[in-house]
Amino acid sequence: MDHGEHARTLLQAYDDRAGVHLAAAGGARLTVADGYAVQHHQVRHWERQGHTVRGWRIAETAGVAGCGGRPPLAYGHLMSTVFHAESRPVDARAFVAPRAAPVIAFVLAQPLSGTGLHTVDVASAIAHALPALEILDSRLKEVTSSADLIADNAAVGGVVLGSRQGRLADFQPRMEGCVLYQGGQLVATGVGAAVHGSPLNTVTWLANTLGDAGRVLPAGSVLLSGPLTTAVPVSDGQSVTAAFTHLGSVTAHLARP
């Protein structure tokens, strides 16, 4: 299988702002290993362009067709280009079919590496948490398996981080509630426990998964632990606000400059 060809198809979709079929890149059905190989091809392309990896997004795959029997989590890379300031509109032209979801973001104070890590190891490495909105986007016209999602960088579109920092000593991520508003209307509610029992559990999974591959999560990494609610479609001119129990609020506004 030509992972590079699949990666080029997806990279072209970013430029065209249009969905594609991975089958158009030719060949057999992707495996999870293939999906990550395609994703890593794209990451290397972005790095050659001078962009850097600033963190990771953890995605839930349990609701994706064809993922039965496979691990329910996946990861995507957060490149420096996907972060947007809360004080400025997010360019709606950058996406194909954007959706927004609230997430607890963790920032590492020290590197995480190795295997067999536990949540206590992860918690001790975290500097603070931030309220965040992740903008999900798919470059695929159809996602038929978790491998497709992984190949498409786990649907990473954009990230808006709030400014209020929360220390783990001051709140419990699994008990953190969130209310999501769109255009001032309540559209969803959620709680940290919905994220695999605790957002710290998904970050522990990520650290161990990357550790198994000999990779390190550097200090300063931003880790999006998983959405607390269902993602809602968002379009040009719309605003979405996530209000958390202890972490405060964060707003993303999509617009065309």
C-alpha positions in Angstrom: 0.0 0.0 0.0 1.3 3.4 -0.9 0.9 5.4 2.3 2.5 8.5 0.6 -0.2 8.5 -2.1 -3.0 8.4 0.5 -1.2 11.3 2.4 -1.0 13.4 -0.8 -4.7 12.9 -1.5 -5.5 14.2 2.0 -3.0 17.1 1.8 -4.6 18.1 -1.5 -8.0 18.1 0.3 -6.7 20.7 2.7 -5.7 23.0 -0.3 -9.0 22.4 -2.1 -11.2 22.6 1.0 -13.2 19.7 -0.4 -13.8 16.2 0.8 -12.1 13.2 -0.9 -12.4 9.4 -1.0 -9.3 7.6 0.1 -10.2 4.9 -2.4 -9.3 7.5 -5.0 -5.7 7.0 -3.8 -5.9 3.4 -4.9 -5.8 0.1 -3.2 -7.0 -2.0 -0.3 -8.8 -1.1 2.8 -6.6 0.7 5.4 -5.6 -1.0 8.7 -5.0 1.0 11.8 -1.3 0.7 11.3 -1.8 2.0 7.7 -3.8 4.9 9.1 -1.1 6.0 11.4 1.5 5.6 8.6 -0.6 7.9 6.4 -1.0 10.4 9.2 2.7 10.5 10.0 3.5 11.1 6.3 1.4 14.3 6.6 3.1 15.3 9.8 6.5 15.1 8.1 5.2 17.1 5.2 4.0 19.9 7.6 7.3 19.8 9.5 9.2 20.2 6.2 7.2 23.4 5.7 8.5 24.7 9.1 5.5 23.9 11.3 5.9 22.1 14.6 4.0 19.6 16.6 2.5 21.4 19.7 0.4 18.5 21.0 -2.1 15.8 20.4 -5.8 15.3 20.1 -7.3 12.1 21.5 -10.3 10.9 19.5 -13.1 8.5 20.3 -13.6 5.8 17.6 -16.3 3.7 19.2 -19.0 5.4 17.1 -17.1 5.0 13.9 -18.3 2.3 11.5 -16.1 -0.7 11.2 -14.1 -0.2 14.3 -15.5 -3.2 16.3 -12.9 -5.0 18.3 -10.3 -2.3 17.9 -9.2 0.1 20.6 -11.8 2.8 21.1 -9.2 5.6 21.1 -7.0 7.2 18.5 -4.7 10.2 18.3 -4.0 13.0 15.9 -1.2 15.6 15.9 -1.8 19.3 16.8 0.4 21.3 14.5 1.3 24.9 15.3 -1.0 26.0 12.5 -4.2 24.7 14.1 -4.2 26.9 17.2 -6.3 30.1 17.1 -6.5 33.0 19.6 -9.8 33.3 21.4 -9.8 37.1 20.8 -9.8 36.7 17.0 -12.2 35.1 14.6 -11.4 31.7 13.2 -11.3 31.7 9.4 -14.2 29.6 8.3 -12.6 29.1 4.9 -10.0 26.8 6.4 -12.5 23.9 6.9 -14.6 21.5 4.9 -17.4 20.7 7.3 -16.4 22.0 10.8 -17.9 20.9 14.1 -17.1 22.1 17.6 -16.8 20.3 20.9 -15.7 21.3 24.4 -12.6 19.6 25.8 -10.3 19.8 28.8 -6.8 20.6 27.6 -3.8 19.6 29.7 -0.4 21.3 29.4 2.6 19.3 30.4 5.1 20.7 32.9 7.6 17.9 32.2 8.0 15.2 29.5 6.1 12.0 29.6 7.8 8.9 28.3 8.0 5.2 28.8 5.5 2.5 29.1 3.3 1.2 31.9 2.4 4.7 33.1 -0.5 5.3 35.4 -2.8 8.2 35.9 -0.8 9.3 38.9 2.3 9.5 36.7 0.4 11.6 34.2 -1.1 13.9 36.8 2.3 14.6 38.3 3.6 15.7 34.9 0.7 18.2 34.2 1.3 21.9 34.7 -2.3 22.9 34.4 -5.6 22.4 32.6 -7.3 24.9 30.2 -10.9 25.2 28.9 -10.8 24.5 25.2 -12.9 24.1 22.1 -11.7 21.8 19.4 -12.9 22.3 15.8 -13.2 19.0 14.2 -13.1 18.7 10.4 -13.0 15.8 8.0 -11.2 15.8 4.7 -13.0 12.5 3.8 -16.4 12.3 2.1 -17.0 9.1 4.0 -15.4 7.6 7.1 -15.8 3.8 6.8 -13.4 2.7 9.6 -11.3 4.0 12.5 -8.3 3.7 10.2 -9.9 6.3 7.9 -10.3 8.6 10.9 -6.7 8.1 11.9 -5.4 8.7 8.4 -7.2 12.0 8.4 -5.2 13.1 11.5 -8.1 12.1 13.8 -10.3 14.9 12.3 -8.1 17.7 13.7 -9.3 21.0 12.4 -8.5 23.7 14.9 -8.1 24.5 18.6 -9.2 27.5 20.7 -7.7 27.6 24.2 -9.2 29.6 27.0 -7.0 31.6 29.3 -8.0 30.4 32.8 -5.5 27.9 34.1 -6.8 25.2 36.5 -4.5 23.2 38.8 -5.3 19.6 39.4 -5.2 20.3 43.1 -8.1 22.6 42.7 -10.6 20.5 40.6 -11.4 17.0 39.6 -11.3 16.5 35.8 -13.8 13.6 35.9 -16.3 15.8 37.8 -15.8 18.9 35.7 -19.1 19.8 34.0 -19.6 21.7 30.8 -22.4 23.5 29.0 -22.1 24.2 25.3 -23.9 27.2 23.7 -24.3 28.0 20.1 -25.5 31.4 19.2 -26.5 31.9 22.8 -28.7 28.8 22.8 -27.9 25.7 25.0 -27.1 22.8 22.7 -25.3 20.2 24.8 -24.1 19.4 28.3 -21.4 17.0 29.5 -19.1 16.0 32.3 -15.5 14.8 32.4 -16.5 11.3 33.6 -18.0 10.7 30.1 -14.4 10.7 28.7 -13.5 7.1 29.5 -14.2 7.7 33.2 -11.8 10.6 33.4 -9.9 12.8 31.0 -6.7 11.7 32.8 -7.4 8.1 31.6 -7.3 9.1 27.9 -4.1 11.1 28.4 -2.6 8.1 30.2 -3.6 5.9 27.1 -1.9 8.4 24.8 1.3 8.5 26.9 1.5 4.7 26.9 0.7 4.4 23.3 3.4 6.8 22.2 5.7 5.3 24.8 5.3 1.9 23.2 6.5 3.4 20.0 9.5 5.0 21.7 8.1 8.5 21.5 8.0 11.2 24.1 5.4 13.8 24.9 7.6 16.9 25.5 7.1 19.5 28.2 4.8 22.2 27.0 2.7 19.8 25.0 -1.0 20.6 24.7 -3.1 17.4 25.1 -6.8 17.5 24.2 -8.3 14.7 26.3 -11.5 14.1 24.4 -14.8 15.9 23.9 -17.2 16.2 26.8 -20.2 16.5 24.5 -21.3 15.6 21.0 -19.7 17.9 18.5 -22.1 20.4 16.9 -21.9 21.7 13.3 -20.7 25.3 13.1 -20.6 27.5 10.1 -19.5 31.0 8.9 -20.8 33.7 11.3 -21.6 31.4 14.2 -20.1 31.4 17.7 -19.8 28.5 20.1 -19.1 28.9 23.8 -18.1 26.2 26.3 -18.7 27.1 30.0 -17.0 24.8 32.4 -17.7 24.4 36.1 -14.2 25.4 37.4 -12.2 26.2 34.3 -14.2 29.1 33.1 -15.4 29.6 29.5 -13.9 29.7 26.0 -15.5 31.0 22.8 -14.8 30.3 19.2 -16.2 32.5 16.4 -16.1 31.4 12.8 -16.0 34.1 10.2 -14.7 35.0 6.8 -12.1 37.8 7.0 
